[in-house]
């Protein structure tokens, strides 16, 4: 049973991470705005000429480096998060054609937000460790004594503003994501949580 349970959790982790990359690609093709950290990734991609997935990996590595002074310990899922989502995103973008027409773009944006909530619940619920951005948030909360709400809001405002200045896409889907992702993950997470319970967050 323990081996079967571990195998199931690993499968859940990687399905969640692959779907996370695909959900970002849906938002990119919808072109109505991205989730906060993806705005930054896209802005960097447009400035550096890198793929969006490569920038996602690079930002994830920087976030992990920021864990060191915060004395956070990455888990297996943390490292997998950095290594899997970026390639999954780039492959998904290669497979998905550009959307034509506002109706299709709206469908892709809504589908991207919904699928991202499912993916987030799956990988957090597998209980292999938080994503690099999640860990930065919780580490700063522990070190400063500030609330998670303040830390998360401050981080996301900063990355959205920085990404937008660099050329990232901010729009109605960004607002939809901010409003919907928390309630959706909170609804889904208890249904898929394995092992120790994790605090649901939306940052990958």
ABEGO torsion letter per residue (X at the ends): XAAAAAAAAAAAAAAAAAAAAAAAAAAAAAGAEBBAAAAAAAAAAAAAGBBAAAAAAAAAAAAAAAAAAAGBBBBAAAAAAAAAAAAAAAAAAAABBBBBEAAAAAAAAAAAAAAAAAAAAAAAAAGAEBBAAAAAAAAAAAAAGBBAAAAAAAAAAAAAAAAAAAGBBBBAAAAAAAAAAAAAAAAAAAAABBEBBBBBBABX
